[in-house]
Amino acid sequence: MILRIKDIPDFERPRERLLSTGASNLSNEELLAIILRCGTKQKSAKELSLDLLKELKTLPDLKKLTIHKIMSINGIGISKATMLLAVIELGRRIFSSDTISNRCNYTSSLMIYENVKNLFKDKEQEYFYCLYFDNKQHLIGQELLFMGTVNRSVVHPREVFKYAYLYSATAIVCLHNHPSGDIHPSKEDIKLTEALVSIGEINKIPILDHIIIGNNNYYSFSDNGKINNR
């Protein structure tokens, strides 16, 4: 016999327990059951939550789950899977400070690195961001432009400079990570940077720097003499 949520006494149901005791007093299983909302004909939401937790070594492994992995669990379809991924991503953004403070000014590559390093924490693929600055080098915009492997074919200068015009920016700093931890620029990184710098000179919107983020370290094209327009 399947024990459904409606068969559980009101005071023991996850949603009611959250209302009466607070979210911090619920188990991981109960919190996931609330997110999943309902079960199937074969399993309750709590049973689906247990099945999901069995796929993890530790709770933080939730953030590594792909939609295909989640949907491989019998009873979890695309609706539940996308809802779960959305909640995980929202939580990650809240606690990892994915939005850089608009008080961030460009004074050095180190200052930028300290402000942006959390953007790339635990990322398993390359992310390419651009930061946009006004004529006083105050940050006025931030855009995640590409995910995947950074090269000239996917990082199109049109997108980089489109946002510069939208923000009325007068300078740009490019950022991307190397999940391997190796901060040295690849041949593609160098070609991309040269192309962006050249287009920036033509458009009078200079690329101030291109910073590669690794494991607790970074590489600055500007600091290494590869960009000279400050």
C-alpha positions as CSV (number, residue, x, y, z in Angstrom):
1,M,0.0,0.0,0.0
2,I,1.3,3.4,-1.0
3,L,1.4,6.0,1.8
4,R,0.3,9.2,0.2
5,I,0.8,12.7,1.6
6,K,-3.0,13.0,2.1
7,D,-2.9,9.9,4.2
8,I,-0.4,11.5,6.6
9,P,-1.9,13.4,9.6
10,D,-2.0,17.1,8.8
11,F,0.5,18.1,11.5
12,E,3.1,15.6,10.0
13,R,2.8,16.7,6.3
14,P,5.8,18.6,5.0
15,R,4.0,21.8,4.0
16,E,2.1,22.0,7.3
17,R,5.2,21.3,9.3
18,L,7.0,24.1,7.5
19,L,4.1,26.5,8.4
20,S,4.1,25.4,12.1
21,T,7.8,24.9,12.8
22,G,9.7,26.8,10.1
23,A,11.7,25.6,7.1
24,S,14.9,25.1,9.1
25,N,13.2,22.3,11.1
26,L,12.4,20.2,8.1
27,S,14.4,17.3,6.8
28,N,16.0,17.3,3.4
29,E,13.4,14.8,2.3
30,E,10.6,17.0,3.5
31,L,12.0,20.1,1.7
32,L,12.4,18.2,-1.5
33,A,8.8,16.8,-1.2
34,I,7.5,20.4,-1.0
35,I,9.4,21.4,-4.1
36,L,8.2,18.3,-6.0
37,R,4.6,19.0,-4.8
38,C,3.1,15.7,-5.6
39,G,3.9,12.1,-6.3
40,T,2.7,9.5,-8.8
41,K,0.3,6.6,-8.7
42,Q,3.2,4.4,-7.5
43,K,5.1,6.8,-5.2
44,S,4.4,9.7,-2.9
45,A,6.4,12.9,-3.1
46,K,8.4,11.9,0.0
47,E,9.3,8.6,-1.6
48,L,10.4,10.4,-4.8
49,S,12.5,12.7,-2.6
50,L,14.2,9.7,-1.0
51,D,14.9,8.2,-4.4
52,L,16.5,11.5,-5.4
53,L,18.6,11.8,-2.2
54,K,19.9,8.2,-2.8
55,E,21.5,9.5,-6.0
56,L,23.7,11.9,-4.0
57,K,26.8,11.4,-1.9
58,T,26.2,14.7,-0.1
59,L,23.4,17.2,-0.3
60,P,25.6,19.8,-2.1
61,D,25.8,17.3,-5.0
62,L,22.3,18.5,-5.9
63,K,23.8,21.5,-7.7
64,K,25.7,19.1,-10.0
65,L,22.6,17.2,-11.2
66,T,21.6,17.6,-14.9
67,I,18.0,17.5,-16.0
68,H,18.7,14.1,-17.6
69,K,20.0,12.7,-14.4
70,I,17.0,14.0,-12.4
71,M,14.5,12.7,-15.0
72,S,16.2,9.2,-14.9
73,I,14.5,8.8,-11.5
74,N,11.2,7.0,-12.1
75,G,8.4,9.3,-11.3
76,I,10.2,12.6,-11.9
77,G,9.3,14.1,-15.3
78,I,10.2,17.3,-17.0
79,S,7.9,19.5,-14.9
80,K,9.3,18.4,-11.6
81,A,12.9,18.3,-12.9
82,T,12.8,21.9,-14.3
83,M,11.2,23.2,-11.1
84,L,13.9,21.5,-9.0
85,L,16.7,22.9,-11.2
86,A,15.2,26.4,-11.0
87,V,15.1,26.3,-7.2
88,I,18.7,25.0,-7.0
89,E,19.9,27.8,-9.4
90,L,18.0,30.5,-7.5
91,G,19.6,29.3,-4.2
92,R,23.0,29.3,-5.8
93,R,22.6,32.8,-7.0
94,I,21.4,34.0,-3.7
95,F,24.3,32.6,-1.7
96,S,27.2,32.9,-4.2
97,S,26.6,36.6,-5.0
98,D,26.3,36.2,-8.8
99,T,25.5,39.9,-9.2
100,I,28.5,42.1,-8.8
101,S,28.1,45.2,-6.6
102,N,27.4,48.3,-8.7
103,R,29.9,50.0,-6.4
104,C,32.7,48.0,-8.2
105,N,35.1,50.3,-10.0
106,Y,37.9,49.3,-12.3
107,T,41.2,50.1,-10.6
108,S,43.1,46.9,-11.1
109,S,42.8,43.3,-12.2
110,L,43.0,42.2,-8.6
111,M,40.1,44.3,-7.6
112,I,38.0,42.8,-10.5
113,Y,39.1,39.3,-9.5
114,E,38.1,39.7,-5.9
115,N,34.7,41.0,-7.0
116,V,34.0,38.3,-9.6
117,K,35.6,35.1,-8.4
118,N,32.3,33.8,-6.9
119,L,30.8,33.9,-10.4
120,F,32.9,30.9,-11.4
121,K,32.8,28.9,-8.2
122,D,32.0,25.2,-8.9
123,K,31.5,25.8,-12.6
124,E,32.3,22.7,-14.7
125,Q,32.2,24.5,-18.1
126,E,33.5,27.8,-19.3
127,Y,31.5,30.9,-18.7
128,F,32.2,34.2,-20.5
129,Y,31.1,37.5,-18.9
130,C,31.6,41.1,-19.9
131,L,31.6,44.0,-17.4
132,Y,30.7,47.4,-18.7
133,F,32.0,50.7,-17.3
134,D,31.3,54.4,-17.7
135,N,33.9,57.1,-18.3
136,K,34.8,57.1,-14.6
137,Q,35.3,53.4,-14.7
138,H,32.3,52.7,-12.6
139,L,30.5,49.4,-13.2
140,I,27.2,50.0,-15.0
141,G,26.4,46.6,-16.4
142,Q,27.2,42.9,-16.3
143,E,26.3,40.2,-18.8
144,L,26.8,36.5,-19.1
145,L,27.2,36.1,-22.8
146,F,28.3,32.5,-23.4
147,M,28.6,29.1,-21.8
148,G,30.6,26.2,-23.1
149,T,34.0,26.4,-24.7
150,V,35.2,29.9,-25.2
151,N,36.5,30.6,-28.7
152,R,36.1,33.0,-31.6
153,S,33.2,31.0,-33.1
154,V,30.9,31.3,-30.1
155,V,32.1,34.6,-28.5
156,H,30.9,36.9,-31.2
157,P,32.1,40.5,-30.9
158,R,28.7,41.7,-32.0
159,E,27.2,40.5,-28.7
160,V,30.1,41.9,-26.6
161,F,29.7,45.4,-28.1
162,K,25.9,45.3,-28.4
163,Y,25.6,45.6,-24.7
164,A,28.2,48.3,-24.6
165,Y,25.9,50.4,-26.7
166,L,22.9,49.4,-24.7
167,Y,24.6,50.5,-21.4
168,S,26.3,53.5,-23.1
169,A,29.5,52.1,-21.8
170,T,32.9,53.5,-22.6
171,A,35.0,50.5,-21.6
172,I,34.8,46.7,-21.2
173,V,36.4,44.0,-19.1
174,C,36.0,40.5,-20.4
175,L,36.1,37.5,-18.0
176,H,36.0,33.8,-18.4
177,N,37.1,30.7,-16.4
178,H,39.1,27.6,-17.0
179,P,37.4,24.8,-15.1
180,S,40.7,22.8,-15.3
181,G,42.2,25.5,-13.0
182,D,45.0,26.3,-15.5
183,I,44.9,30.1,-15.9
184,H,47.3,30.3,-18.9
185,P,45.5,31.6,-22.0
186,S,44.9,29.1,-24.8
187,K,45.6,30.0,-28.5
188,E,41.9,30.6,-28.9
189,D,41.9,32.9,-25.8
190,I,44.7,35.0,-27.4
191,K,43.0,35.2,-30.8
192,L,39.7,36.2,-29.2
193,T,41.3,38.9,-27.1
194,E,43.2,40.3,-30.1
195,A,40.0,40.4,-32.1
196,L,38.0,42.2,-29.3
197,V,40.8,44.7,-28.6
198,S,41.0,45.5,-32.3
199,I,37.2,46.1,-32.7
200,G,37.2,48.1,-29.4
201,E,39.8,50.4,-30.8
202,I,37.7,51.0,-34.0
203,N,34.6,51.6,-31.9
204,K,36.4,53.8,-29.3
205,I,35.2,51.4,-26.6
206,P,38.4,49.9,-25.3
207,I,38.8,46.4,-23.8
208,L,40.5,47.3,-20.6
209,D,41.3,43.7,-19.7
210,H,40.5,40.0,-20.3
211,I,40.8,38.1,-17.1
212,I,41.0,34.3,-16.9
213,I,39.8,32.8,-13.6
214,G,41.3,29.5,-12.3
215,N,41.5,27.8,-8.9
216,N,42.1,30.7,-6.5
217,N,44.1,32.5,-9.1
218,Y,43.8,34.5,-12.3
219,Y,45.6,35.7,-15.4
220,S,45.3,39.3,-16.6
221,F,46.0,40.1,-20.3
222,S,46.6,43.7,-19.3
223,D,49.0,42.9,-16.4
224,N,51.0,40.7,-18.8
225,G,51.4,43.4,-21.4
226,K,48.9,41.9,-23.9
227,I,46.5,44.9,-23.8
228,N,47.9,48.4,-23.7
229,N,45.1,50.9,-23.9
230,R,44.7,52.2,-20.3
